[in-house]
Every structure is written in C-alpha cells, then in structure tokens.
C-alpha cells in the first residue's frame, strides 16, 4: 500500500511539474497570451481608440499607422476570439 501511495504522489507531482513547464512556455511564447498580460498591466491608458474583436480586426486595422497619424490607438483584438 505504501508503494501505491508513493507512486501516486510521484505521478501527481510529475503531472504538476509538466503543467507548470507548459504554462511557463505558453506565457513566454504565445503572442495572444503576452498581449493579454500586457493589457492587464495598463494603469491609465491614454488611448483614444481601442480595437476589439477577432482576427479580422487584428489583421485589418493598422493601429500603428493610426498612432503615427495622431490618433493614439491600441489593437486589443485576438485571433480566434468570439463575441462571448
């Protein structure tokens, strides 16, 4: 019985370790995840235009160009996002 419990705990710890490594990799490599973390750090954004939506808005609206033209904007759209 002790061996079963010990093996079970080792298995659970291994699964937890794999999940932690996976989440750290996602946090450092996934573009959408990095964008979401960046948005959470906004204290007092001075943007006049926030673009929200899915990949159509993400790819179709050039907020860098709009910002250069004097309309401070940020593209908050995420690929694969839905209305919900």
PDB file of N, CA, C and O in Angstrom:
ATOM      1  N   UNK A   1       0.815  -1.189   0.000  1.00  0.00           N
ATOM      2  CA  UNK A   1       0.000   0.000   0.000  1.00  0.00           C
ATOM      3  C   UNK A   1       0.861   1.256   0.000  1.00  0.00           C
ATOM      4  O   UNK A   1       0.555   2.232  -0.685  1.00  0.00           O
ATOM      5  N   UNK A   2       1.955   1.221   0.784  1.00  0.00           N
ATOM      6  CA  UNK A   2       2.842   2.381   0.809  1.00  0.00           C
ATOM      7  C   UNK A   2       3.420   2.670  -0.567  1.00  0.00           C
ATOM      8  O   UNK A   2       3.556   3.828  -0.961  1.00  0.00           O
ATOM      9  N   UNK A   3       3.755   1.626  -1.287  1.00  0.00           N
ATOM     10  CA  UNK A   3       4.315   1.781  -2.621  1.00  0.00           C
ATOM     11  C   UNK A   3       3.293   2.418  -3.563  1.00  0.00           C
ATOM     12  O   UNK A   3       3.660   3.251  -4.391  1.00  0.00           O
ATOM     13  N   UNK A   4       2.026   2.042  -3.452  1.00  0.00           N
ATOM     14  CA  UNK A   4       0.972   2.606  -4.292  1.00  0.00           C
ATOM     15  C   UNK A   4       0.801   4.100  -4.019  1.00  0.00           C
ATOM     16  O   UNK A   4       0.704   4.902  -4.947  1.00  0.00           O
ATOM     17  N   UNK A   5       0.766   4.460  -2.746  1.00  0.00           N
ATOM     18  CA  UNK A   5       0.615   5.871  -2.380  1.00  0.00           C
ATOM     19  C   UNK A   5       1.829   6.670  -2.839  1.00  0.00           C
ATOM     20  O   UNK A   5       1.689   7.769  -3.375  1.00  0.00           O
ATOM     21  N   UNK A   6       3.013   6.117  -2.630  1.00  0.00           N
ATOM     22  CA  UNK A   6       4.242   6.797  -3.050  1.00  0.00           C
ATOM     23  C   UNK A   6       4.244   6.981  -4.563  1.00  0.00           C
ATOM     24  O   UNK A   6       4.557   8.071  -5.043  1.00  0.00           O
ATOM     25  N   UNK A   7       3.904   5.945  -5.323  1.00  0.00           N
ATOM     26  CA  UNK A   7       3.865   6.052  -6.786  1.00  0.00           C
ATOM     27  C   UNK A   7       2.794   7.043  -7.233  1.00  0.00           C
ATOM     28  O   UNK A   7       2.989   7.783  -8.197  1.00  0.00           O
ATOM     29  N   UNK A   8       1.664   7.053  -6.530  1.00  0.00           N
ATOM     30  CA  UNK A   8       0.596   8.005  -6.852  1.00  0.00           C
ATOM     31  C   UNK A   8       1.039   9.440  -6.641  1.00  0.00           C
ATOM     32  O   UNK A   8       0.764  10.300  -7.477  1.00  0.00           O
ATOM     33  N   UNK A   9       1.712   9.710  -5.549  1.00  0.00           N
ATOM     34  CA  UNK A   9       2.208  11.063  -5.274  1.00  0.00           C
ATOM     35  C   UNK A   9       3.272  11.483  -6.286  1.00  0.00           C
ATOM     36  O   UNK A   9       3.281  12.629  -6.735  1.00  0.00           O
ATOM     37  N   UNK A  10       4.152  10.578  -6.640  1.00  0.00           N
ATOM     38  CA  UNK A  10       5.171  10.879  -7.653  1.00  0.00           C
ATOM     39  C   UNK A  10       4.505  11.199  -8.976  1.00  0.00           C
ATOM     40  O   UNK A  10       4.917  12.130  -9.667  1.00  0.00           O
ATOM     41  N   UNK A  11       3.476  10.436  -9.340  1.00  0.00           N
ATOM     42  CA  UNK A  11       2.757  10.676 -10.583  1.00  0.00           C
ATOM     43  C   UNK A  11       2.073  12.043 -10.570  1.00  0.00           C
ATOM     44  O   UNK A  11       2.139  12.778 -11.555  1.00  0.00           O
ATOM     45  N   UNK A  12       1.424  12.383  -9.472  1.00  0.00           N
ATOM     46  CA  UNK A  12       0.750  13.690  -9.362  1.00  0.00           C
ATOM     47  C   UNK A  12       1.766  14.824  -9.434  1.00  0.00           C
ATOM     48  O   UNK A  12       1.526  15.826 -10.107  1.00  0.00           O
ATOM     49  N   UNK A  13       2.893  14.678  -8.752  1.00  0.00           N
ATOM     50  CA  UNK A  13       3.934  15.714  -8.806  1.00  0.00           C
ATOM     51  C   UNK A  13       4.506  15.857 -10.207  1.00  0.00           C
ATOM     52  O   UNK A  13       4.802  16.968 -10.646  1.00  0.00           O
ATOM     53  N   UNK A  14       4.664  14.753 -10.905  1.00  0.00           N
ATOM     54  CA  UNK A  14       5.148  14.798 -12.282  1.00  0.00           C
ATOM     55  C   UNK A  14       4.165  15.527 -13.189  1.00  0.00           C
ATOM     56  O   UNK A  14       4.575  16.345 -14.012  1.00  0.00           O
ATOM     57  N   UNK A  15       2.885  15.244 -13.051  1.00  0.00           N
ATOM     58  CA  UNK A  15       1.860  15.926 -13.841  1.00  0.00           C
ATOM     59  C   UNK A  15       1.857  17.423 -13.529  1.00  0.00           C
ATOM     60  O   UNK A  15       1.756  18.241 -14.444  1.00  0.00           O
ATOM     61  N   UNK A  16       1.966  17.788 -12.259  1.00  0.00           N
ATOM     62  CA  UNK A  16       2.021  19.206 -11.885  1.00  0.00           C
ATOM     63  C   UNK A  16       3.242  19.893 -12.479  1.00  0.00           C
ATOM     64  O   UNK A  16       3.144  21.018 -12.969  1.00  0.00           O
ATOM     65  N   UNK A  17       4.373  19.236 -12.442  1.00  0.00           N
ATOM     66  CA  UNK A  17       5.594  19.805 -12.997  1.00  0.00           C
ATOM     67  C   UNK A  17       5.470  20.023 -14.502  1.00  0.00           C
ATOM     68  O   UNK A  17       5.869  21.066 -15.019  1.00  0.00           O
ATOM     69  N   UNK A  18       4.920  19.040 -15.194  1.00  0.00           N
ATOM     70  CA  UNK A  18       4.734  19.168 -16.644  1.00  0.00           C
ATOM     71  C   UNK A  18       3.782  20.317 -16.958  1.00  0.00           C
ATOM     72  O   UNK A  18       4.026  21.072 -17.899  1.00  0.00           O
ATOM     73  N   UNK A  19       2.700  20.466 -16.189  1.00  0.00           N
ATOM     74  CA  UNK A  19       1.763  21.562 -16.409  1.00  0.00           C
ATOM     75  C   UNK A  19       2.392  22.918 -16.142  1.00  0.00           C
ATOM     76  O   UNK A  19       2.137  23.866 -16.884  1.00  0.00           O
ATOM     77  N   UNK A  20       3.192  23.033 -15.121  1.00  0.00           N
ATOM     78  CA  UNK A  20       3.852  24.300 -14.812  1.00  0.00           C
ATOM     79  C   UNK A  20       4.815  24.680 -15.924  1.00  0.00           C
ATOM     80  O   UNK A  20       4.852  25.835 -16.348  1.00  0.00           O
ATOM     81  N   UNK A  21       5.592  23.719 -16.398  1.00  0.00           N
ATOM     82  CA  UNK A  21       6.519  23.988 -17.506  1.00  0.00           C
ATOM     83  C   UNK A  21       5.749  24.411 -18.748  1.00  0.00           C
ATOM     84  O   UNK A  21       6.148  25.349 -19.439  1.00  0.00           O
ATOM     85  N   UNK A  22       4.644  23.723 -19.035  1.00  0.00           N
ATOM     86  CA  UNK A  22       3.825  24.067 -20.201  1.00  0.00           C
ATOM     87  C   UNK A  22       3.282  25.492 -20.092  1.00  0.00           C
ATOM     88  O   UNK A  22       3.351  26.253 -21.057  1.00  0.00           O
ATOM     89  N   UNK A  23       2.746  25.858 -18.933  1.00  0.00           N
ATOM     90  CA  UNK A  23       2.190  27.200 -18.773  1.00  0.00           C
ATOM     91  C   UNK A  23       3.267  28.278 -18.858  1.00  0.00           C
ATOM     92  O   UNK A  23       3.012  29.367 -19.372  1.00  0.00           O
ATOM     93  N   UNK A  24       4.452  27.988 -18.364  1.00  0.00           N
ATOM     94  CA  UNK A  24       5.550  28.950 -18.491  1.00  0.00           C
ATOM     95  C   UNK A  24       5.956  29.120 -19.953  1.00  0.00           C
ATOM     96  O   UNK A  24       6.245  30.234 -20.391  1.00  0.00           O
ATOM     97  N   UNK A  25       5.980  28.028 -20.706  1.00  0.00           N
ATOM     98  CA  UNK A  25       6.292  28.121 -22.130  1.00  0.00           C
ATOM     99  C   UNK A  25       5.229  28.907 -22.882  1.00  0.00           C
ATOM    100  O   UNK A  25       5.549  29.727 -23.742  1.00  0.00           O
ATOM    101  N   UNK A  26       3.987  28.661 -22.567  1.00  0.00           N
ATOM    102  CA  UNK A  26       2.902  29.407 -23.220  1.00  0.00           C
ATOM    103  C   UNK A  26       2.999  30.887 -22.876  1.00  0.00           C
ATOM    104  O   UNK A  26       2.822  31.738 -23.748  1.00  0.00           O
ATOM    105  N   UNK A  27       3.273  31.200 -21.632  1.00  0.00           N
ATOM    106  CA  UNK A  27       3.353  32.597 -21.209  1.00  0.00           C
ATOM    107  C   UNK A  27       4.489  33.345 -21.897  1.00  0.00           C
ATOM    108  O   UNK A  27       4.395  34.556 -22.100  1.00  0.00           O
ATOM    109  N   UNK A  28       5.538  32.658 -22.250  1.00  0.00           N
ATOM    110  CA  UNK A  28       6.677  33.346 -22.863  1.00  0.00           C
ATOM    111  C   UNK A  28       6.683  33.278 -24.385  1.00  0.00           C
ATOM    112  O   UNK A  28       7.392  34.054 -25.025  1.00  0.00           O
ATOM    113  N   UNK A  29       5.911  32.371 -24.981  1.00  0.00           N
ATOM    114  CA  UNK A  29       5.987  32.232 -26.433  1.00  0.00           C
ATOM    115  C   UNK A  29       4.695  32.562 -27.165  1.00  0.00           C
ATOM    116  O   UNK A  29       4.750  32.910 -28.345  1.00  0.00           O
ATOM    117  N   UNK A  30       3.540  32.470 -26.526  1.00  0.00           N
ATOM    118  CA  UNK A  30       2.274  32.702 -27.221  1.00  0.00           C
ATOM    119  C   UNK A  30       1.998  34.194 -27.323  1.00  0.00           C
ATOM    120  O   UNK A  30       1.991  34.907 -26.320  1.00  0.00           O
ATOM    121  N   UNK A  31       1.769  34.661 -28.558  1.00  0.00           N
ATOM    122  CA  UNK A  31       1.592  36.085 -28.816  1.00  0.00           C
ATOM    123  C   UNK A  31       0.318  36.611 -28.162  1.00  0.00           C
ATOM    124  O   UNK A  31       0.339  37.685 -27.559  1.00  0.00           O
ATOM    125  N   UNK A  32      -0.783  35.882 -28.266  1.00  0.00           N
ATOM    126  CA  UNK A  32      -2.046  36.320 -27.684  1.00  0.00           C
ATOM    127  C   UNK A  32      -1.966  36.365 -26.164  1.00  0.00           C
ATOM    128  O   UNK A  32      -2.514  37.274 -25.540  1.00  0.00           O
ATOM    129  N   UNK A  33      -1.294  35.399 -25.568  1.00  0.00           N
ATOM    130  CA  UNK A  33      -1.164  35.377 -24.120  1.00  0.00           C
ATOM    131  C   UNK A  33      -0.325  36.563 -23.640  1.00  0.00           C
ATOM    132  O   UNK A  33      -0.654  37.197 -22.637  1.00  0.00           O
ATOM    133  N   UNK A  34       0.762  36.860 -24.362  1.00  0.00           N
ATOM    134  CA  UNK A  34       1.588  38.013 -23.995  1.00  0.00           C
ATOM    135  C   UNK A  34       0.794  39.309 -24.117  1.00  0.00           C
ATOM    136  O   UNK A  34       0.929  40.213 -23.292  1.00  0.00           O
ATOM    137  N   UNK A  35      -0.042  39.389 -25.164  1.00  0.00           N
ATOM    138  CA  UNK A  35      -0.858  40.585 -25.357  1.00  0.00           C
ATOM    139  C   UNK A  35      -1.838  40.750 -24.200  1.00  0.00           C
ATOM    140  O   UNK A  35      -2.037  41.863 -23.715  1.00  0.00           O
ATOM    141  N   UNK A  36      -2.442  39.669 -23.759  1.00  0.00           N
ATOM    142  CA  UNK A  36      -3.390  39.728 -22.647  1.00  0.00           C
ATOM    143  C   UNK A  36      -2.694  40.173 -21.365  1.00  0.00           C
ATOM    144  O   UNK A  36      -3.242  40.985 -20.621  1.00  0.00           O
ATOM    145  N   UNK A  37      -1.508  39.662 -21.098  1.00  0.00           N
ATOM    146  CA  UNK A  37      -0.755  40.072 -19.908  1.00  0.00           C
ATOM    147  C   UNK A  37      -0.389  41.555 -20.012  1.00  0.00           C
ATOM    148  O   UNK A  37      -0.452  42.277 -19.017  1.00  0.00           O
ATOM    149  N   UNK A  38      -0.008  42.014 -21.206  1.00  0.00           N
ATOM    150  CA  UNK A  38       0.323  43.427 -21.413  1.00  0.00           C
ATOM    151  C   UNK A  38      -0.881  44.320 -21.136  1.00  0.00           C
ATOM    152  O   UNK A  38      -0.735  45.387 -20.538  1.00  0.00           O
ATOM    153  N   UNK A  39      -2.045  43.905 -21.556  1.00  0.00           N
ATOM    154  CA  UNK A  39      -3.258  44.688 -21.338  1.00  0.00           C
ATOM    155  C   UNK A  39      -3.598  44.751 -19.856  1.00  0.00           C
ATOM    156  O   UNK A  39      -4.078  45.780 -19.380  1.00  0.00           O
ATOM    157  N   UNK A  40      -3.362  43.688 -19.128  1.00  0.00           N
ATOM    158  CA  UNK A  40      -3.640  43.699 -17.696  1.00  0.00           C
ATOM    159  C   UNK A  40      -2.752  44.685 -16.946  1.00  0.00           C
ATOM    160  O   UNK A  40      -3.101  45.111 -15.844  1.00  0.00           O
ATOM    161  N   UNK A  41      -1.620  45.052 -17.519  1.00  0.00           N
ATOM    162  CA  UNK A  41      -0.693  45.973 -16.871  1.00  0.00           C
ATOM    163  C   UNK A  41      -1.005  47.443 -17.158  1.00  0.00           C
ATOM    164  O   UNK A  41      -0.336  48.328 -16.624  1.00  0.00           O
ATOM    165  N   UNK A  42      -2.018  47.717 -17.999  1.00  0.00           N
ATOM    166  CA  UNK A  42      -2.395  49.106 -18.273  1.00  0.00           C
ATOM    167  C   UNK A  42      -2.912  49.748 -16.994  1.00  0.00           C
ATOM    168  O   UNK A  42      -3.890  49.275 -16.415  1.00  0.00           O
ATOM    169  N   UNK A  43      -2.268  50.816 -16.551  1.00  0.00           N
ATOM    170  CA  UNK A  43      -2.730  51.536 -15.367  1.00  0.00           C
ATOM    171  C   UNK A  43      -3.726  52.625 -15.759  1.00  0.00           C
ATOM    172  O   UNK A  43      -4.863  52.650 -15.288  1.00  0.00           O
ATOM    173  N   UNK A  44      -3.280  53.506 -16.617  1.00  0.00           N
ATOM    174  CA  UNK A  44      -4.119  54.602 -17.051  1.00  0.00           C
ATOM    175  C   UNK A  44      -3.841  54.845 -18.533  1.00  0.00           C
ATOM    176  O   UNK A  44      -3.117  55.776 -18.886  1.00  0.00           O
ATOM    177  N   UNK A  45      -4.415  54.012 -19.398  1.00  0.00           N
ATOM    178  CA  UNK A  45      -4.099  54.152 -20.822  1.00  0.00           C
ATOM    179  C   UNK A  45      -4.634  55.461 -21.393  1.00  0.00           C
ATOM    180  O   UNK A  45      -5.732  55.897 -21.049  1.00  0.00           O
ATOM    181  N   UNK A  46      -3.868  56.064 -22.244  1.00  0.00           N
ATOM    182  CA  UNK A  46      -4.233  57.335 -22.855  1.00  0.00           C
ATOM    183  C   UNK A  46      -4.696  57.147 -24.292  1.00  0.00           C
ATOM    184  O   UNK A  46      -4.624  58.081 -25.091  1.00  0.00           O
ATOM    185  N   UNK A  47      -5.168  55.955 -24.630  1.00  0.00           N
ATOM    186  CA  UNK A  47      -5.561  55.669 -25.999  1.00  0.00           C
ATOM    187  C   UNK A  47      -6.915  56.290 -26.309  1.00  0.00           C
ATOM    188  O   UNK A  47      -7.829  56.270 -25.484  1.00  0.00           O
ATOM    189  N   UNK A  48      -7.026  56.841 -27.513  1.00  0.00           N
ATOM    190  CA  UNK A  48      -8.295  57.368 -27.983  1.00  0.00           C
ATOM    191  C   UNK A  48      -9.115  56.288 -28.675  1.00  0.00           C
ATOM    192  O   UNK A  48     -10.336  56.404 -28.782  1.00  0.00           O
ATOM    193  N   UNK A  49      -8.446  55.236 -29.146  1.00  0.00           N
ATOM    194  CA  UNK A  49      -9.123  54.173 -29.875  1.00  0.00           C
ATOM    195  C   UNK A  49      -8.573  52.830 -29.429  1.00  0.00           C
ATOM    196  O   UNK A  49      -7.367  52.593 -29.489  1.00  0.00           O
ATOM    197  N   UNK A  50      -9.457  51.957 -28.985  1.00  0.00           N
ATOM    198  CA  UNK A  50      -9.103  50.574 -28.689  1.00  0.00           C
ATOM    199  C   UNK A  50      -9.826  49.695 -29.694  1.00  0.00           C
ATOM    200  O   UNK A  50     -11.051  49.745 -29.801  1.00  0.00           O
ATOM    201  N   UNK A  51      -9.069  48.891 -30.429  1.00  0.00           N
ATOM    202  CA  UNK A  51      -9.655  47.985 -31.410  1.00  0.00           C
ATOM    203  C   UNK A  51      -9.896  46.650 -30.725  1.00  0.00           C
ATOM    204  O   UNK A  51      -8.964  46.018 -30.228  1.00  0.00           O
ATOM    205  N   UNK A  52     -11.148  46.227 -30.703  1.00  0.00           N
ATOM    206  CA  UNK A  52     -11.532  44.955 -30.096  1.00  0.00           C
ATOM    207  C   UNK A  52     -12.075  44.044 -31.182  1.00  0.00           C
ATOM    208  O   UNK A  52     -12.614  44.517 -32.182  1.00  0.00           O
ATOM    209  N   UNK A  53     -11.939  42.764 -30.991  1.00  0.00           N
ATOM    210  CA  UNK A  53     -12.528  41.837 -31.949  1.00  0.00           C
ATOM    211  C   UNK A  53     -11.683  40.599 -32.148  1.00  0.00           C
ATOM    212  O   UNK A  53     -10.871  40.222 -31.303  1.00  0.00           O
ATOM    213  N   UNK A  54     -11.901  39.981 -33.294  1.00  0.00           N
ATOM    214  CA  UNK A  54     -11.193  38.740 -33.615  1.00  0.00           C
ATOM    215  C   UNK A  54     -10.090  39.020 -34.633  1.00  0.00           C
ATOM    216  O   UNK A  54      -9.608  40.148 -34.739  1.00  0.00           O
ATOM    217  N   UNK A  55      -9.697  38.003 -35.370  1.00  0.00           N
ATOM    218  CA  UNK A  55      -8.565  38.144 -36.283  1.00  0.00           C
ATOM    219  C   UNK A  55      -8.834  39.131 -37.422  1.00  0.00           C
ATOM    220  O   UNK A  55      -7.891  39.704 -37.968  1.00  0.00           O
ATOM    221  N   UNK A  56     -10.091  39.336 -37.788  1.00  0.00           N
ATOM    222  CA  UNK A  56     -10.404  40.309 -38.835  1.00  0.00           C
ATOM    223  C   UNK A  56      -9.991  41.713 -38.392  1.00  0.00           C
ATOM    224  O   UNK A  56      -9.374  42.450 -39.161  1.00  0.00           O
ATOM    225  N   UNK A  57     -10.327  42.078 -37.168  1.00  0.00           N
ATOM    226  CA  UNK A  57      -9.922  43.379 -36.645  1.00  0.00           C
ATOM    227  C   UNK A  57      -8.425  43.418 -36.359  1.00  0.00           C
ATOM    228  O   UNK A  57      -7.781  44.453 -36.532  1.00  0.00           O
ATOM    229  N   UNK A  58      -7.875  42.290 -35.922  1.00  0.00           N
ATOM    230  CA  UNK A  58      -6.450  42.227 -35.598  1.00  0.00           C
ATOM    231  C   UNK A  58      -5.585  42.469 -36.835  1.00  0.00           C
ATOM    232  O   UNK A  58      -4.603  43.209 -36.784  1.00  0.00           O
ATOM    233  N   UNK A  59      -5.964  41.836 -37.943  1.00  0.00           N
ATOM    234  CA  UNK A  59      -5.175  41.959 -39.161  1.00  0.00           C
ATOM    235  C   UNK A  59      -5.604  43.137 -40.025  1.00  0.00           C
ATOM    236  O   UNK A  59      -4.802  43.641 -40.811  1.00  0.00           O
ATOM    237  N   UNK A  60      -6.840  43.586 -39.901  1.00  0.00           N
ATOM    238  CA  UNK A  60      -7.373  44.572 -40.825  1.00  0.00           C
ATOM    239  C   UNK A  60      -7.203  46.019 -40.415  1.00  0.00           C
ATOM    240  O   UNK A  60      -7.323  46.907 -41.258  1.00  0.00           O
ATOM    241  N   UNK A  61      -6.930  46.284 -39.156  1.00  0.00           N
ATOM    242  CA  UNK A  61      -6.814  47.668 -38.690  1.00  0.00           C
ATOM    243  C   UNK A  61      -5.389  47.903 -38.213  1.00  0.00           C
ATOM    244  O   UNK A  61      -4.917  47.253 -37.280  1.00  0.00           O
ATOM    245  N   UNK A  62      -4.718  48.833 -38.859  1.00  0.00           N
ATOM    246  CA  UNK A  62      -3.318  49.132 -38.541  1.00  0.00           C
ATOM    247  C   UNK A  62      -3.267  50.256 -37.506  1.00  0.00           C
ATOM    248  O   UNK A  62      -3.296  51.436 -37.855  1.00  0.00           O
ATOM    249  N   UNK A  63      -3.192  49.874 -36.235  1.00  0.00           N
ATOM    250  CA  UNK A  63      -3.196  50.875 -35.174  1.00  0.00           C
ATOM    251  C   UNK A  63      -1.868  51.628 -35.086  1.00  0.00           C
ATOM    252  O   UNK A  63      -1.836  52.764 -34.612  1.00  0.00           O
ATOM    253  N   UNK A  64      -0.784  51.019 -35.532  1.00  0.00           N
ATOM    254  CA  UNK A  64       0.487  51.740 -35.548  1.00  0.00           C
ATOM    255  C   UNK A  64       0.413  52.922 -36.517  1.00  0.00           C
ATOM    256  O   UNK A  64       0.898  54.013 -36.217  1.00  0.00           O
ATOM    257  N   UNK A  65      -0.196  52.694 -37.675  1.00  0.00           N
ATOM    258  CA  UNK A  65      -0.375  53.774 -38.651  1.00  0.00           C
ATOM    259  C   UNK A  65      -1.280  54.867 -38.077  1.00  0.00           C
ATOM    260  O   UNK A  65      -0.990  56.054 -38.221  1.00  0.00           O
ATOM    261  N   UNK A  66      -2.366  54.470 -37.432  1.00  0.00           N
ATOM    262  CA  UNK A  66      -3.274  55.450 -36.843  1.00  0.00           C
ATOM    263  C   UNK A  66      -2.580  56.267 -35.758  1.00  0.00           C
ATOM    264  O   UNK A  66      -2.809  57.471 -35.644  1.00  0.00           O
ATOM    265  N   UNK A  67      -1.735  55.618 -34.963  1.00  0.00           N
ATOM    266  CA  UNK A  67      -0.994  56.332 -33.918  1.00  0.00           C
ATOM    267  C   UNK A  67      -0.008  57.321 -34.526  1.00  0.00           C
ATOM    268  O   UNK A  67       0.172  58.421 -34.003  1.00  0.00           O
ATOM    269  N   UNK A  68       0.632  56.936 -35.631  1.00  0.00           N
ATOM    270  CA  UNK A  68       1.547  57.874 -36.304  1.00  0.00           C
ATOM    271  C   UNK A  68       0.801  59.060 -36.884  1.00  0.00           C
ATOM    272  O   UNK A  68       1.377  60.138 -37.027  1.00  0.00           O
ATOM    273  N   UNK A  69      -0.474  58.884 -37.222  1.00  0.00           N
ATOM    274  CA  UNK A  69      -1.272  59.959 -37.792  1.00  0.00           C
ATOM    275  C   UNK A  69      -1.891  60.852 -36.715  1.00  0.00           C
ATOM    276  O   UNK A  69      -2.560  61.831 -37.047  1.00  0.00           O
ATOM    277  N   UNK A  70      -1.685  60.540 -35.455  1.00  0.00           N
ATOM    278  CA  UNK A  70      -2.153  61.395 -34.377  1.00  0.00           C
ATOM    279  C   UNK A  70      -3.305  60.834 -33.568  1.00  0.00           C
ATOM    280  O   UNK A  70      -3.702  61.444 -32.576  1.00  0.00           O
ATOM    281  N   UNK A  71      -3.849  59.706 -33.951  1.00  0.00           N
ATOM    282  CA  UNK A  71      -4.936  59.071 -33.210  1.00  0.00           C
ATOM    283  C   UNK A  71      -4.337  57.931 -32.390  1.00  0.00           C
ATOM    284  O   UNK A  71      -4.120  56.835 -32.909  1.00  0.00           O
ATOM    285  N   UNK A  72      -4.068  58.191 -31.106  1.00  0.00           N
ATOM    286  CA  UNK A  72      -3.442  57.181 -30.259  1.00  0.00           C
ATOM    287  C   UNK A  72      -4.356  55.966 -30.166  1.00  0.00           C
ATOM    288  O   UNK A  72      -5.482  56.064 -29.679  1.00  0.00           O
ATOM    289  N   UNK A  73      -3.872  54.830 -30.630  1.00  0.00           N
ATOM    290  CA  UNK A  73      -4.716  53.646 -30.673  1.00  0.00           C
ATOM    291  C   UNK A  73      -3.919  52.404 -30.299  1.00  0.00           C
ATOM    292  O   UNK A  73      -2.692  52.371 -30.392  1.00  0.00           O
ATOM    293  N   UNK A  74      -4.663  51.377 -29.871  1.00  0.00           N
ATOM    294  CA  UNK A  74      -4.069  50.101 -29.492  1.00  0.00           C
ATOM    295  C   UNK A  74      -4.959  48.981 -30.008  1.00  0.00           C
ATOM    296  O   UNK A  74      -6.179  49.019 -29.843  1.00  0.00           O
ATOM    297  N   UNK A  75      -4.349  47.995 -30.628  1.00  0.00           N
ATOM    298  CA  UNK A  75      -5.093  46.870 -31.174  1.00  0.00           C
ATOM    299  C   UNK A  75      -5.173  45.764 -30.130  1.00  0.00           C
ATOM    300  O   UNK A  75      -4.192  45.070 -29.863  1.00  0.00           O
ATOM    301  N   UNK A  76      -6.341  45.613 -29.553  1.00  0.00           N
ATOM    302  CA  UNK A  76      -6.580  44.644 -28.495  1.00  0.00           C
ATOM    303  C   UNK A  76      -7.234  43.383 -29.029  1.00  0.00           C
ATOM    304  O   UNK A  76      -7.572  42.489 -28.253  1.00  0.00           O
ATOM    305  N   UNK A  77      -7.417  43.292 -30.332  1.00  0.00           N
ATOM    306  CA  UNK A  77      -8.076  42.135 -30.952  1.00  0.00           C
ATOM    307  C   UNK A  77      -7.194  40.899 -30.831  1.00  0.00           C
ATOM    308  O   UNK A  77      -5.967  40.976 -30.898  1.00  0.00           O
ATOM    309  N   UNK A  78      -7.855  39.758 -30.651  1.00  0.00           N
ATOM    310  CA  UNK A  78      -7.152  38.487 -30.513  1.00  0.00           C
ATOM    311  C   UNK A  78      -7.637  37.517 -31.581  1.00  0.00           C
ATOM    312  O   UNK A  78      -8.838  37.412 -31.831  1.00  0.00           O
ATOM    313  N   UNK A  79      -6.719  36.821 -32.200  1.00  0.00           N
ATOM    314  CA  UNK A  79      -7.085  35.824 -33.186  1.00  0.00           C
ATOM    315  C   UNK A  79      -7.857  34.684 -32.547  1.00  0.00           C
ATOM    316  O   UNK A  79      -7.452  34.140 -31.520  1.00  0.00           O
ATOM    317  N   UNK A  80      -8.970  34.330 -33.164  1.00  0.00           N
ATOM    318  CA  UNK A  80      -9.791  33.255 -32.624  1.00  0.00           C
ATOM    319  C   UNK A  80     -10.760  33.682 -31.552  1.00  0.00           C
ATOM    320  O   UNK A  80     -11.468  32.844 -30.994  1.00  0.00           O
ATOM    321  N   UNK A  81     -10.812  34.971 -31.247  1.00  0.00           N
ATOM    322  CA  UNK A  81     -11.732  35.453 -30.224  1.00  0.00           C
ATOM    323  C   UNK A  81     -13.165  35.418 -30.757  1.00  0.00           C
ATOM    324  O   UNK A  81     -13.387  35.513 -31.964  1.00  0.00           O
ATOM    325  N   UNK A  82     -14.113  35.283 -29.869  1.00  0.00           N
ATOM    326  CA  UNK A  82     -15.516  35.295 -30.269  1.00  0.00           C
ATOM    327  C   UNK A  82     -16.218  36.430 -29.551  1.00  0.00           C
ATOM    328  O   UNK A  82     -15.630  37.112 -28.711  1.00  0.00           O
ATOM    329  N   UNK A  83     -17.467  36.623 -29.887  1.00  0.00           N
ATOM    330  CA  UNK A  83     -18.240  37.695 -29.265  1.00  0.00           C
ATOM    331  C   UNK A  83     -18.383  37.465 -27.766  1.00  0.00           C
ATOM    332  O   UNK A  83     -18.426  38.420 -26.991  1.00  0.00           O
ATOM    333  N   UNK A  84     -18.456  36.233 -27.367  1.00  0.00           N
ATOM    334  CA  UNK A  84     -18.577  35.919 -25.932  1.00  0.00           C
ATOM    335  C   UNK A  84     -17.316  36.285 -25.218  1.00  0.00           C
ATOM    336  O   UNK A  84     -17.217  36.100 -24.006  1.00  0.00           O
TER     337      UNK A  84
END
